[in-house]
Every structure is written in C-alpha cells, then in structure tokens.
Amino acid sequence: MSRREELLNAAMPYVGEHGLATLTLRPLAAALGTSDRMLVYHFGSREGLVVALLDRAFADLAVMWRGQRVTKPSDLVRALWQALAEPGARVAMRLYLEAASLAEADELWRERLVPATSSYLRTAEQWLVGAGMSPAVAPGAARLASAALDGVLLQLGIDGDRAAATETVELLARQLDQLAG
C-alpha cells in the first residue's frame, strides 16, 4: 500500500468524525502523525484531499451494493438500507450526505457528486426495471428511493431511532412494489 493510500485510509475516520466543511490540513496532519506539507505532497491541496476522500467514500458505498439480487423493487430498498445502515458505512455516508448538503452552494461538491449519484441512479433504475418496474416509472422511483433513504439516514443521525428508520424503509419498500404494479 502506498503512503498516499495509508494517509487516505487514516483520514477517513478523522473526517467521518470532524466533517468536511471545516476540514483544514494542519489538524488533520497532526492527527495522522504527519505534516500538512506531506498531505499537500500526496494530494496536491486541501481540495485534492477532499476529492480523494469523496472518491473513496463512493467506492466504499458502491462495494456495499454491488452484486445485490433484486427480484422485486422492495428488495432494492431493503438491500440498500441494510448496507447503508451498517456501522462500516457510517463514514462514507456522512461524507456523502455532508457533501450533498454543500453541493447547492459550492461547485467543488457538485462536480464530485453529479457523476457518482448519476451512476448510482442508473444502476438503481436498471435494478428496478429488472425487477419488473416499467422503464417509464423506474427513473422517478430510483430518485424517490434515493432521496427517501438519504432522508431516513439524516433523521437516524438526528434521533438515533433505528426502529423508526427501519419502519420508514419498510413503508418505502411497499410503496415501490405498488409502483411496479
């Protein structure tokens, strides 16, 4: 593993705890036992580090739902919820949700999120069509499922009520099956 990969692996939990919006290199470097100059050497800039962190978060999330078997639309939502609600997904989801909240006001975040979310939505649409949903309905259903899961995860972060979150996901799952007819 390269030093850059080592630093990136070590930075993920730090950023998961402290967030992206206020990330500065000196405190991060101190926490990683290196210098801000070494972070710049390996990532080019703070923005380069943020891009690398987001790329890692998206890659981690993609691994979680790769290979899911979907036979009906509700399977998609349940599989995604199971993967996203896992403690191992917490850092990647925090980075994604924080970047998403910053995307409206900052081009850097938007540039990083559009390709990843577009790819994710296309994959969800394909799964939904493969599970019997009309190709005309699948794009909207994929967006609905994505937005709803994002909201459930945000609410879970606020109130910590996993039972209520799971109940909400089950409601969404049943609604998607109804949309498929």
C-alpha angles and dihedrals in degrees: 000000000000122000088247090057091046091053092046092050091049093045095055097073091042092053090042088059100037102030136226103266096070098029113141126176102234098060091041092049091048090051090050094047095244138092131267087241090060090050089052090047092054100036104024095230144350088277091052089053091048090051090050091049092050092046089052091048092051092047091050091050093047091054089055095060101030112116096017114155113227120187097159131018094255089061089065094054094044093048092048092046092050091051097041096045092055115110089237090063094051097093095045091047093048091053092047095047093045092048089047091054090051095045096085092061103030128055094206091064093043092050091054097043103045097067094042096046092043090054092046092049092048090052091048090049091052091049092049093049089047088053091056104270118140114260087231092058100036098080093054092042091051091052091046092051092046094048093045093050091048089052093047090051091049091050091047088054089052102044104015090221101148093172092056090045092052091047090052091050090051090053090051091047092054091047091054091052088053091051089055089056 
